[in-house]
Amino acid sequence: MRTSLLLLLACVAATLAQDAPPVKIHLYYESLCPYSIDFVISQLYPTWTILKDIMEVEMFPFGNASYEPDGDGWSFTCQHGAGECKGNMIHACAKDHFKDINLEMEFVNCLLSSTYPPNAGATCAAQVDADWAPLEHCINSVEGENLLHQVALQQEQLNPSLYFVPWIIVNDVFSEDQVGECQTNLKKVVCEKYTGTKPAECDGILAAGGGSPASRPVTRA
C-alpha cells in the first residue's frame, strides 16, 4: 500500500513539474478593421478552439481611436467611423459583463464574422446564450463610455506605443516579425512558445511546418 501511494505521489509530482504558464496573447484591434477581423476569425478563434488549454487571451477593442471628455462620460472618434466605435463598445461591455473568456471569444468571433459587427450584438448574444438587454443598456449609457475609456487607458500603457492594428503581443513581447508570424500561423506560434509538455494537437501543427512563409509582411491598418 505504501509503495502504491509513493508511486501515485511521484506521478502527481511529475505532472505538476510539467506544468508551464500558458502562452499569453494580447490583441489590440478595431472592430471594423479588415486585418483585425481576418486575424480573429482565421487565426485567433480557430487556434483558441484547439489550444485554449495552453493559452491566455485578452482582447482590447480600441486601436487607432481617440477620446475626449463629454459631460459625465466620453466621446470617441474611430478610424472607420462611428459604427466602429459602437462595435468596440459592444465588445468592451461584453468583456466586462461576461467575465468569461470562452463566452467572450465565441461572442467576438460571431460579431466579427457578421456582415456588419456594430449591428450584430443582439444576434450574437442570442447565439452564445447571453442576455442582450444589459449589454444594450451598457452601450447606450455612460457605463459603456467608461468601459471603452478604460480599454483606451490600458492601450496607452503599451511600450512601444501602438502604431497599427492588429497589434499582437505574445508573452509580453512585441515585434513586427512576430505579428506577421501570428497572422500567418498562430497555432504554430503558440505551440512553439509553450514551454510545457506539448498537447497532442501540437504534433501535427509543428510537423507541418509553418504553412505560409514566416516572412509574410504584417497586414495592418
C-alpha positions as CSV (number, residue, x, y, z in Angstrom):
1,M,0.0,0.0,0.0
2,R,2.8,2.4,0.9
3,T,4.6,1.6,-2.4
4,S,1.4,2.4,-4.4
5,L,1.0,5.7,-2.5
6,L,4.6,6.7,-3.2
7,L,4.2,5.9,-6.9
8,L,1.0,7.9,-7.0
9,L,2.6,10.9,-5.4
10,A,5.6,10.6,-7.7
11,C,3.3,10.6,-10.7
12,V,1.4,13.7,-9.4
13,A,4.7,15.5,-8.7
14,A,5.9,14.7,-12.3
15,T,2.7,16.0,-13.7
16,L,2.9,19.2,-11.7
17,A,6.6,19.6,-12.7
18,Q,5.5,19.6,-16.4
19,D,3.0,22.4,-15.8
20,A,4.0,25.7,-17.6
21,P,2.5,29.1,-17.9
22,P,0.0,29.5,-20.7
23,V,1.1,31.4,-23.8
24,K,-0.2,34.9,-23.3
25,I,-1.8,36.6,-26.4
26,H,-2.9,40.2,-26.0
27,L,-4.7,41.6,-29.1
28,Y,-5.3,45.3,-29.6
29,Y,-7.7,45.7,-32.5
30,E,-10.6,47.6,-34.2
31,S,-14.0,46.1,-34.8
32,L,-14.2,47.3,-38.4
33,C,-10.5,46.9,-39.4
34,P,-10.4,44.2,-42.1
35,Y,-7.0,43.0,-40.9
36,S,-8.2,42.8,-37.3
37,I,-11.3,40.9,-38.4
38,D,-9.2,38.5,-40.5
39,F,-6.8,37.8,-37.7
40,V,-9.6,37.0,-35.2
41,I,-11.7,34.8,-37.5
42,S,-8.9,33.0,-39.4
43,Q,-6.2,32.7,-36.7
44,L,-7.2,33.6,-33.1
45,Y,-10.5,31.9,-32.8
46,P,-9.5,28.7,-34.6
47,T,-6.3,28.5,-32.5
48,W,-8.3,29.0,-29.4
49,T,-10.8,26.3,-30.2
50,I,-8.0,23.6,-30.2
51,L,-5.3,25.1,-27.9
52,K,-7.1,27.1,-25.3
53,D,-5.7,24.9,-22.5
54,I,-2.3,26.4,-23.1
55,M,-3.4,29.9,-24.0
56,E,-4.3,33.1,-22.0
57,V,-6.1,35.6,-24.3
58,E,-7.1,39.1,-23.7
59,M,-8.6,41.5,-26.3
60,F,-8.6,45.3,-26.3
61,P,-11.1,46.9,-28.8
62,F,-9.7,50.4,-29.4
63,G,-6.8,50.7,-31.8
64,N,-6.4,53.9,-33.8
65,A,-9.2,55.7,-32.0
66,S,-9.2,58.8,-29.8
67,Y,-11.4,60.2,-27.0
68,E,-12.3,63.3,-25.2
69,P,-14.4,64.2,-22.1
70,D,-18.1,64.6,-22.8
71,G,-20.2,65.6,-19.8
72,D,-20.0,62.7,-17.3
73,G,-18.6,60.4,-19.9
74,W,-16.5,60.3,-23.0
75,S,-16.9,60.7,-26.8
76,F,-14.9,58.7,-29.2
77,T,-13.6,59.1,-32.8
78,C,-12.7,55.9,-34.6
79,Q,-10.6,55.1,-37.7
80,H,-13.5,53.5,-39.5
81,G,-16.3,55.8,-38.3
82,A,-19.0,55.9,-35.6
83,G,-20.0,52.3,-36.4
84,E,-16.6,51.1,-35.3
85,C,-16.9,53.0,-32.0
86,K,-20.1,51.2,-31.4
87,G,-18.6,47.8,-32.3
88,N,-15.7,48.5,-30.0
89,M,-18.0,49.4,-27.2
90,I,-20.2,46.3,-27.7
91,H,-17.1,44.2,-27.1
92,A,-15.9,46.4,-24.1
93,C,-19.4,45.9,-22.5
94,A,-19.4,42.2,-23.2
95,K,-15.9,41.8,-21.8
96,D,-17.0,43.4,-18.5
97,H,-20.3,41.7,-18.2
98,F,-19.3,38.2,-19.3
99,K,-16.0,37.9,-17.3
100,D,-15.6,34.6,-19.1
101,I,-13.0,34.4,-21.9
102,N,-14.7,31.4,-23.5
103,L,-18.0,33.2,-23.8
104,E,-16.3,36.4,-24.9
105,M,-14.3,34.6,-27.6
106,E,-17.5,33.0,-29.0
107,F,-19.3,36.3,-28.9
108,V,-16.5,38.3,-30.6
109,N,-15.9,35.7,-33.3
110,C,-19.7,35.9,-34.0
111,L,-19.6,39.7,-34.2
112,L,-16.6,39.9,-36.5
113,S,-17.9,37.1,-38.7
114,S,-21.1,39.0,-39.3
115,T,-21.8,41.3,-42.3
116,Y,-21.6,44.4,-40.1
117,P,-20.4,43.9,-36.5
118,P,-21.9,47.0,-35.0
119,N,-25.4,45.7,-35.8
120,A,-24.7,42.0,-34.8
121,G,-24.8,42.4,-31.0
122,A,-28.3,41.1,-30.3
123,T,-27.9,38.2,-32.8
124,C,-24.5,37.1,-31.4
125,A,-25.7,37.4,-27.8
126,A,-28.6,35.0,-28.6
127,Q,-26.1,32.7,-30.4
128,V,-23.9,32.4,-27.3
129,D,-27.0,32.2,-25.0
130,A,-26.2,35.6,-23.3
131,D,-28.7,38.2,-22.2
132,W,-28.6,41.1,-24.7
133,A,-30.6,43.6,-22.6
134,P,-27.8,44.6,-20.1
135,L,-25.3,44.9,-22.9
136,E,-27.7,47.1,-24.9
137,H,-28.1,49.3,-21.9
138,C,-24.3,49.4,-21.4
139,I,-23.6,50.6,-25.0
140,N,-26.2,53.3,-24.8
141,S,-25.0,54.7,-21.4
142,V,-22.1,56.3,-19.6
143,E,-21.3,52.8,-18.4
144,G,-20.2,51.8,-21.9
145,E,-18.3,55.0,-22.4
146,N,-16.3,54.5,-19.2
147,L,-15.6,50.8,-20.1
148,L,-14.3,51.8,-23.6
149,H,-12.2,54.6,-22.0
150,Q,-10.7,52.1,-19.6
151,V,-9.6,50.0,-22.7
152,A,-8.0,53.1,-24.1
153,L,-6.1,53.8,-20.9
154,Q,-4.8,50.2,-20.9
155,Q,-3.7,50.6,-24.5
156,E,-1.9,53.8,-23.6
157,Q,0.4,51.8,-21.3
158,L,1.9,49.9,-24.2
159,N,5.6,50.2,-24.8
160,P,6.2,50.6,-27.6
161,S,3.0,52.6,-28.3
162,L,0.6,51.1,-30.8
163,Y,1.0,52.4,-34.3
164,F,-1.1,49.8,-36.3
165,V,-3.7,47.1,-35.8
166,P,-3.9,44.2,-35.2
167,W,-1.3,44.8,-32.5
168,I,-0.4,41.3,-31.2
169,I,1.7,40.8,-28.1
170,V,2.9,37.3,-27.2
171,N,4.2,36.6,-23.7
172,D,4.5,40.4,-23.1
173,V,6.8,40.7,-26.1
174,F,6.1,42.7,-29.3
175,S,7.8,42.7,-32.6
176,E,6.6,43.3,-36.2
177,D,8.1,40.0,-37.3
178,Q,6.2,38.2,-34.6
179,V,2.9,39.9,-35.6
180,G,3.5,38.6,-39.1
181,E,4.1,35.1,-37.8
182,C,0.9,35.3,-35.8
183,Q,-1.1,36.5,-38.8
184,T,0.3,33.6,-40.8
185,N,0.1,30.6,-38.4
186,L,-0.8,31.4,-34.8
187,K,-1.2,27.7,-34.0
188,K,2.4,27.2,-34.7
189,V,3.5,30.3,-32.7
190,V,1.5,29.1,-29.7
191,C,2.8,25.5,-29.9
192,E,6.4,26.7,-30.2
193,K,6.1,29.2,-27.4
194,Y,4.6,26.8,-24.9
195,T,7.3,25.5,-22.6
196,G,5.4,22.7,-21.0
197,T,4.6,19.3,-22.4
198,K,3.1,20.0,-25.8
199,P,-0.5,18.9,-26.2
200,A,-1.2,16.2,-28.9
201,E,-2.8,18.9,-31.1
202,C,0.7,20.5,-31.5
203,D,2.2,17.3,-33.0
204,G,0.6,17.8,-36.4
205,I,0.9,21.6,-36.3
206,L,4.7,21.5,-35.7
207,A,5.3,18.6,-38.1
208,A,3.5,20.5,-40.9
209,G,6.0,23.4,-40.5
210,G,4.9,27.0,-41.0
211,G,2.4,26.8,-43.8
212,S,2.9,30.2,-45.5
213,P,6.4,31.6,-45.1
214,A,7.0,33.2,-41.7
215,S,8.4,36.3,-43.5
216,R,4.9,37.3,-44.7
217,P,4.6,41.1,-44.3
218,V,2.5,42.4,-41.5
219,T,-1.0,43.3,-42.7
220,R,-2.2,46.3,-40.8
221,A,-4.2,49.5,-40.7
